[in-house]
Amino acid sequence: MVDVGQAAERGREVSSRISREGAGWDCAEMGAFKDLRPNRESFSWLNPLTLWRSRNEILAALFGDPSGQVRARWMGSQRDRGVDPSLRIPMDVGEEFSFLVLGDTGEGDASQYAVVPGMLKIGEGTDFAVICSDVIYPTGSGNEYEDKFFRPYQDYRAPIYAIPGNHDWYDGLGGFMRVFCDAQALKARREGFRLSPSGLRGLLWRKPEKIDEAALAKARERRSLPEQQVTQPGPYWAMETPGLLIVGVDTGIRGDLDREQANWLREVSRDPRPKVLITGKPVYTRNEYKPSKLEGGGTIDDIVRDPRHNYVAAIGGDVHNYQRFPVRVGDRTIQYIVAGGSGAFTHATHTTPRVTVGGVHEDDYRCYPLRGDSLSFYSKLYSERLRMRWLYLTPDEALCLMSQHIGNTPPRPIDGVEITRRMRWAARLLGAWPLPIRLPVDKVFHRYLSELSDWDDPPFFKSFLHVAVTPETLRIRCFAATGCRPQEIEPPLEDEVCIPLA
């Protein structure tokens, strides 16, 4: 079994904060992950069928998010099956245990499989794993779980729990509930057309896809060991361990909690134990504060910040990178973490300005990839695809530009770089600082332009979390996956925080 403490020490010395090689820039050997993939097809958002299947996000924004009503039906169905309404999961772990957190995993392409070797190495001996947000792209279909869930994690010899993301909801949560909760499909409701937002939404709303049960049963065989089996009570839950409560919430498509789930969250949060929240949407990201709203008033963060509830960390997916905001709340610090970098293509970090949100000082903020590596990556992508060589910024140039712009010390040593006008214009066009017109590098890129890059070539800048718990401390480590063989052998440690529990 791997000694994670020693692996972390070695990983710290080979991280992107130490060298270009640690970031995966000088990749002499492709990782072994390539042999794990079932095919060479890359996930594409340019496919018109993919966009059409994902239309529920746009419809929810225009005409209202029905996730709350559908979730209530799922929970009613679960209660009818005899599921404990407290949604508590008793965990068979001791006072000391560990688990993995992966976020936004399920594209089924190179960037997802690149995480697997390092995850299996660091995750050896962990008690369980949690996927936070977007288990399956593009629409959460139960017919796509084999290559996007069962195959990549077939050698992880422990249970995997999950909370759904917005993409899992595009199938009405049918695939998620079938796989993780062993629930049968909800009965279809046929309603006549009404001239109302919900009526207009219903005209175009994508209906749940019928699951091929024989194919799903065959896919399940990939994770059929007794120690891998688990059935969770619903899309939100609370894991009970001797000294820590892990609370998972389902934020639906738009990020809000329905009244029933909000009341449950308030009730479960009264437990006196220290708590970690795992949510489909991060509370802090990109120097922005985005607390999910609760039906009936208030936000998730109101509950997290309440000192009576004893939350020490809140981990969210949806944004495809790693970020950490240590926010001072009264006389304590809550660690707000973005952990959506375990599969889907990487969201840019270089568009994040100097951090001030929540009273967090820039020097205390952490992100992966580093802003400079993010800028260099997108400059390489666009310079090649648009045949505009002047757009390309080397990793050292990009790191120097971002450090000068943000006003901090370069996070890793760089050779002397003289910043030129060409570099500044390239950085502006790539969104490093505000400009009325810029090239897409965030969610617009994800949705419409990701096929412009093969995404099968390192570095991928993916990440996952290892969480170790003792009666005294909660230690969260962010390990990287670049897609290069050296980083599979020694996964880089990009961040680490130790939180006192006692």
C-alpha positions in Angstrom: 0.0 0.0 0.0 1.3 3.5 -0.9 2.4 5.7 1.9 0.5 8.9 0.9 2.7 11.1 3.2 5.8 10.0 1.4 4.1 10.2 -2.0 3.1 13.8 -1.1 6.7 14.7 -0.2 8.0 13.3 -3.5 5.0 14.9 -5.4 5.8 18.3 -3.9 9.3 18.1 -5.5 8.0 17.4 -9.0 5.0 19.8 -9.1 4.3 22.5 -11.6 5.4 25.0 -8.9 8.9 23.6 -9.1 9.5 23.0 -12.9 8.1 23.0 -16.4 8.6 19.3 -16.4 6.3 19.0 -13.4 3.6 20.8 -15.3 3.9 18.3 -18.2 5.4 20.7 -20.7 8.4 18.6 -21.6 6.6 15.3 -22.0 9.0 12.8 -23.4 6.7 9.8 -22.8 3.0 9.5 -23.0 1.3 8.0 -20.0 0.1 4.4 -19.8 -3.5 5.8 -19.6 -3.6 5.5 -23.4 -3.9 1.8 -23.1 -6.9 2.0 -20.8 -9.1 3.8 -23.3 -11.7 1.7 -25.2 -11.3 3.8 -28.4 -9.6 6.9 -29.8 -12.8 8.9 -30.3 -12.7 12.3 -28.5 -15.8 13.7 -26.9 -17.1 16.6 -29.0 -19.3 19.5 -28.3 -19.3 20.5 -32.0 -21.6 17.6 -32.8 -25.0 19.1 -33.4 -26.6 16.0 -31.8 -24.6 16.6 -28.7 -25.8 20.2 -28.5 -29.4 19.3 -29.1 -29.3 16.6 -26.4 -27.9 19.2 -24.0 -30.7 21.7 -24.7 -32.3 21.4 -21.2 -29.7 23.7 -19.7 -30.8 26.6 -22.0 -34.5 25.7 -21.5 -34.0 25.7 -17.7 -32.4 29.2 -17.9 -35.2 30.5 -20.1 -38.3 28.9 -18.5 -37.3 27.7 -15.1 -35.4 24.8 -13.6 -37.8 21.8 -12.9 -35.1 19.9 -11.0 -36.8 20.6 -7.6 -40.1 19.1 -8.7 -38.5 16.1 -10.3 -36.2 15.5 -7.3 -39.2 15.5 -5.0 -40.7 12.7 -7.1 -37.5 10.7 -6.9 -37.3 11.2 -3.2 -41.0 10.2 -2.8 -40.2 7.0 -4.8 -37.2 6.3 -2.6 -39.3 6.6 0.6 -41.9 4.2 -0.9 -39.1 1.7 -1.4 -38.3 2.0 2.3 -35.2 4.2 2.1 -34.3 5.9 5.5 -35.7 9.4 5.1 -32.7 10.8 7.1 -30.6 9.8 4.1 -27.7 8.9 6.4 -25.1 6.4 5.2 -23.3 4.6 8.1 -19.7 4.2 7.0 -17.7 1.2 8.2 -14.5 3.1 8.9 -12.5 3.8 12.0 -11.5 7.1 13.5 -8.7 7.3 10.9 -9.7 6.8 7.3 -9.2 8.4 3.8 -11.1 8.9 0.6 -10.8 10.4 -2.8 -12.8 13.2 -4.4 -13.1 13.5 -8.2 -15.1 16.1 -10.0 -16.7 16.4 -13.4 -15.3 13.1 -14.6 -17.4 11.7 -17.4 -16.4 12.7 -20.9 -14.9 9.2 -21.5 -11.9 10.6 -23.5 -8.2 11.0 -22.9 -8.5 13.7 -20.3 -10.7 11.4 -18.1 -8.5 8.3 -18.5 -5.3 10.4 -17.9 -6.4 10.7 -14.2 -6.8 7.0 -13.6 -3.2 5.8 -13.1 -2.4 8.4 -10.5 -5.7 8.1 -8.9 -5.2 4.3 -8.5 -1.7 4.8 -7.1 -2.6 7.5 -4.5 -6.0 5.9 -3.9 -4.7 2.5 -3.0 -6.0 1.7 0.5 -8.6 4.6 0.6 -11.9 3.6 2.0 -14.1 5.1 -0.7 -14.4 7.8 -3.4 -16.9 10.5 -4.1 -17.6 12.0 -7.5 -18.9 15.6 -7.2 -20.8 16.8 -10.2 -21.3 15.6 -13.8 -20.7 11.9 -13.6 -21.7 11.5 -17.3 -21.5 13.9 -20.2 -23.3 15.2 -22.1 -26.7 14.2 -20.7 -26.2 11.7 -17.9 -27.6 8.8 -19.9 -27.6 5.4 -18.2 -26.5 3.9 -21.5 -23.1 5.7 -21.3 -21.9 4.6 -18.0 -19.7 1.7 -19.2 -16.9 3.7 -20.8 -17.4 6.8 -18.6 -17.7 5.2 -15.2 -17.4 1.4 -14.9 -14.4 1.0 -17.2 -12.1 3.8 -16.0 -12.7 3.0 -12.3 -12.9 -0.8 -12.6 -9.6 -1.3 -10.7 -10.5 1.0 -7.8 -11.3 -1.5 -5.1 -13.6 0.5 -2.9 -17.1 2.0 -3.2 -17.7 5.1 -5.2 -20.5 7.5 -4.2 -21.6 10.5 -6.2 -23.7 13.7 -6.2 -25.1 14.7 -9.6 -24.2 17.7 -11.7 -26.2 19.7 -14.1 -25.4 17.3 -17.0 -26.6 14.3 -15.0 -29.9 16.2 -14.7 -30.3 16.5 -18.5 -31.6 12.9 -18.4 -34.0 13.7 -15.6 -31.5 12.0 -13.3 -32.6 8.6 -14.6 -29.2 7.2 -15.3 -27.7 8.5 -12.0 -30.6 7.1 -9.9 -30.4 3.7 -11.7 -26.7 3.3 -11.2 -26.1 4.8 -7.8 -29.5 4.3 -6.1 -30.7 1.1 -7.9 -33.9 3.0 -8.6 -36.3 2.3 -11.4 -37.4 5.0 -13.8 -40.1 7.4 -12.7 -43.5 6.9 -14.4 -44.0 9.4 -17.2 -46.4 12.3 -16.6 -48.4 13.4 -19.5 -49.7 17.0 -19.2 -51.5 19.0 -21.7 -50.0 22.1 -23.2 -50.4 25.3 -21.2 -49.4 28.8 -22.2 -47.0 29.3 -19.4 -43.2 29.1 -18.9 -43.5 25.4 -17.9 -45.7 24.7 -20.9 -43.3 26.2 -23.3 -40.4 24.4 -21.7 -42.2 21.1 -22.0 -42.5 21.5 -25.8 -38.8 21.1 -26.3 -37.6 19.5 -23.0 -35.5 16.4 -23.6 -37.2 13.4 -22.1 -35.3 10.7 -20.1 -33.6 8.0 -22.2 -34.8 4.4 -21.8 -31.9 2.4 -20.3 -30.7 -0.8 -21.9 -30.8 -3.0 -18.8 -28.9 -5.9 -20.3 -26.1 -3.5 -21.4 -26.0 -1.9 -18.0 -25.9 -5.2 -16.2 -22.9 -6.2 -18.4 -21.2 -2.8 -17.6 -21.7 -3.4 -13.9 -19.6 -6.5 -14.1 -16.5 -4.3 -14.4 -17.1 -3.2 -10.8 -18.6 -6.4 -9.4 -16.2 -7.1 -6.4 -18.0 -7.2 -3.0 -15.8 -4.3 -1.7 -16.9 -2.1 -4.6 -20.6 -2.5 -4.1 -22.7 0.4 -2.7 -26.3 1.7 -3.0 -26.8 5.3 -1.8 -30.2 6.5 -0.6 -30.6 9.4 -3.0 -28.9 12.2 -5.0 -28.1 13.9 -1.7 -27.0 12.2 1.5 -24.9 12.4 4.7 -22.0 10.0 5.4 -21.6 9.2 9.1 -18.1 8.5 10.4 -16.9 8.5 14.0 -15.6 12.1 14.0 -16.7 13.7 10.7 -20.0 14.1 8.8 -19.7 14.3 5.0 -22.7 16.0 3.6 -23.5 15.8 -0.2 -26.1 18.1 -1.8 -27.7 18.0 -5.2 -27.8 21.4 -6.9 -29.7 20.4 -10.0 -29.3 22.2 -13.2 -29.2 25.9 -12.1 -27.7 25.5 -8.6 -30.7 25.8 -6.3 -32.0 23.5 -3.6 -35.7 22.7 -3.3 -37.5 23.2 0.0 -37.4 19.5 1.0 -33.7 19.3 0.5 -33.1 22.6 2.1 -35.0 21.5 5.2 -33.0 18.3 5.3 -29.7 20.2 5.0 -30.7 22.4 7.9 -31.6 19.4 10.0 -28.5 17.3 9.2 -26.3 20.3 9.8 -27.4 20.4 13.5 -25.2 17.3 14.1 -22.4 18.5 16.4 -19.6 16.7 14.5 -17.2 18.7 12.2 -18.5 18.6 8.6 -17.4 18.7 5.0 -19.9 19.8 2.3 -19.7 18.3 -1.1 -21.8 20.1 -3.7 -22.4 20.2 -7.4 -21.6 24.0 -7.6 -18.7 25.8 -5.9 -19.4 28.6 -3.5 -16.3 30.5 -4.6 -14.7 30.5 -8.0 -12.7 32.9 -10.1 -12.8 35.7 -7.5 -16.6 35.4 -7.5 -19.0 34.4 -4.7 -21.9 32.2 -5.9 -23.8 30.6 -3.0 -26.6 28.3 -4.1 -30.0 29.6 -3.1 -32.4 27.6 -0.9 -36.1 27.6 -1.7 -37.8 29.5 1.1 -34.9 31.8 1.6 -31.2 31.8 2.4 -28.3 30.1 0.8 -26.2 27.0 1.2 -23.4 29.2 2.5 -25.6 30.6 5.2 -25.7 27.1 6.6 -22.0 26.5 6.1 -21.0 29.7 7.8 -23.2 29.2 10.9 -20.7 28.4 13.7 -23.3 26.1 15.3 -23.0 23.8 12.3 -19.2 23.3 12.4 -18.4 23.1 8.7 -14.7 23.1 8.1 -14.7 22.8 4.3 -17.0 23.1 1.2 -15.9 21.2 -1.9 -17.7 21.9 -5.2 -17.4 20.6 -8.8 -18.8 22.1 -12.1 -15.7 24.3 -12.7 -13.1 22.2 -14.4 -9.9 23.1 -12.5 -8.7 23.2 -8.9 -9.0 26.3 -6.7 -8.8 26.9 -2.9 -10.1 29.9 -1.0 -9.3 30.0 2.7 -12.1 32.3 4.0 -12.0 33.7 7.4 -15.5 33.5 9.1 -15.5 34.9 12.6 -12.7 33.2 14.5 -12.3 30.3 12.2 -11.3 29.6 8.6 -13.4 27.6 6.2 -11.7 26.1 3.2 -13.7 26.6 0.0 -12.4 24.3 -2.7 -13.2 23.9 -6.4 -12.5 20.3 -7.4 -13.9 19.8 -10.9 -10.7 18.9 -12.7 -10.9 15.1 -12.9 -12.0 14.5 -16.4 -13.7 17.1 -18.5 -11.5 19.6 -20.4 -9.7 22.2 -18.2 -11.3 25.6 -17.6 -8.9 28.5 -17.9 -7.4 29.8 -14.6 -5.6 32.8 -16.3 -8.9 34.7 -16.5 -9.0 34.9 -12.7 -8.0 38.4 -11.6 -6.1 39.2 -8.4 -8.1 37.5 -5.7 -9.9 39.6 -3.1 -13.3 37.9 -2.7 -14.3 36.8 0.8 -11.4 38.7 2.2 -8.9 36.1 0.8 -5.5 37.5 0.0 -4.0 36.7 -3.3 -1.0 35.1 -1.7 -3.3 32.6 0.1 -5.2 31.6 -3.0 -4.2 28.4 -4.8 -5.1 27.2 -8.3 -4.2 24.4 -10.7 -3.2 24.8 -13.4 -1.1 27.9 -12.6 -2.4 30.9 -14.3 0.7 31.1 -16.5 0.4 27.5 -17.6 -3.2 28.0 -18.4 -2.4 31.0 -20.5 0.5 29.2 -22.3 -1.8 26.2 -23.0 -4.5 28.3 -24.6 -2.0 30.3 -26.6 -0.5 27.1 -28.0 -3.9 25.8 -28.8 -5.1 28.9 -30.7 -1.8 29.6 -32.4 -1.8 26.2 -33.9 -5.5 26.0 -34.8 -5.7 29.6 -36.2 -2.2 29.4 -37.7 -1.3 32.6 -35.9 2.2 31.8 -34.5 2.5 35.2 -32.9 -0.2 34.2 -30.4 2.0 31.5 -28.8 3.5 32.3 -25.4 6.0 30.0 -23.8 5.3 28.7 -20.3 8.0 31.1 -18.9 6.6 34.1 -20.9 3.1 33.4 -19.8 4.1 32.9 -16.2 6.0 36.2 -16.2 3.1 38.0 -17.8 0.5 36.7 -15.4 2.7 37.4 -12.3 3.3 41.0 -13.5 -0.4 41.4 -14.2 -1.6 39.9 -10.9 1.2 41.5 -8.9 2.7 38.4 -7.3 5.9 36.5 -7.3 6.1 33.9 -10.1 5.1 30.6 -8.4 8.0 28.7 -10.0 11.5 29.8 -11.0 11.7 31.2 -14.6 14.5 32.3 -16.8 14.9 36.0 -17.6 11.9 37.1 -19.8 11.6 40.5 -21.4 8.0 41.2 -21.9 7.2 42.6 -25.4 4.2 44.4 -26.9 3.4 41.2 -28.9 3.2 39.2 -25.7 0.9 41.7 -24.1 -1.5 41.7 -27.0 -1.5 37.9 -27.2 -2.4 37.8 -23.5 -5.2 40.3 -23.9 -6.7 38.4 -26.8 -6.6 35.2 -24.7 -8.5 36.8 -21.8 -5.6 37.3 -19.3 -7.1 40.7 -18.6 -10.2 42.6 -19.7 -10.6 43.4 -23.4 -13.9 44.0 -25.2 -13.1 41.3 -27.8 -11.3 38.1 -26.9 -11.0 34.5 -27.9 -13.2 32.0 -26.0 -11.3 30.3 -23.2 -14.0 29.4 -20.7 -17.4 27.7 -21.0 -18.0 29.0 -24.5 -14.9 27.2 -25.5 -16.1 24.1 -23.7 -19.5 24.1 -25.4 -18.6 25.0 -28.9 -14.9 24.9 -29.7 -13.3 22.1 -27.7 -13.0 20.0 -30.8 -10.6 22.6 -32.3 -8.0 20.9 -30.0 -7.3 17.1 -30.1 -7.1 17.1 -26.3 -5.3 13.8 -26.6 -1.9 15.4 -26.1 -0.4 16.3 -22.7 -0.4 18.3 -20.6 -4.0 17.9 -19.5 -3.8 19.7 -16.2 -6.2 17.3 -14.5 -6.4 16.8 -10.7 -8.1 14.8 -7.9 -8.2 15.1 -4.1 -6.9 12.7 -1.4 -8.6 13.4 1.9 -7.1 11.9 5.1 -9.0 12.1 8.4 -7.9 11.6 12.0 -9.6 12.6 15.2 -7.4 15.7 15.2 -7.1 16.7 11.6 -8.5 16.7 8.1 -5.8 16.8 5.5 -6.7 17.6 1.9 -4.1 17.1 -0.9 -4.5 18.0 -4.5 -2.6 15.7 -6.9 -2.2 16.4 -10.6 -2.4 14.3 -13.7 -0.7 15.6 -16.8 -1.0 12.6 -19.1 2.8 12.1 -19.0 4.4 8.9 -17.8 6.7 10.5 -15.1 3.7 12.1 -13.4 1.8 8.8 -13.4 4.7 7.2 -11.5 5.1 10.2 -9.2 1.9 12.2 -9.1 2.7 15.9 -8.5 1.3 17.4 -5.3 -0.1 20.8 -6.3 -1.6 21.9 -3.0 -2.1 20.7 0.6 -4.0 22.0 3.6 -4.4 20.6 7.1 -7.6 21.6 9.0 -7.8 21.0 12.7 -10.9 19.1 13.9 -10.2 19.2 17.6 
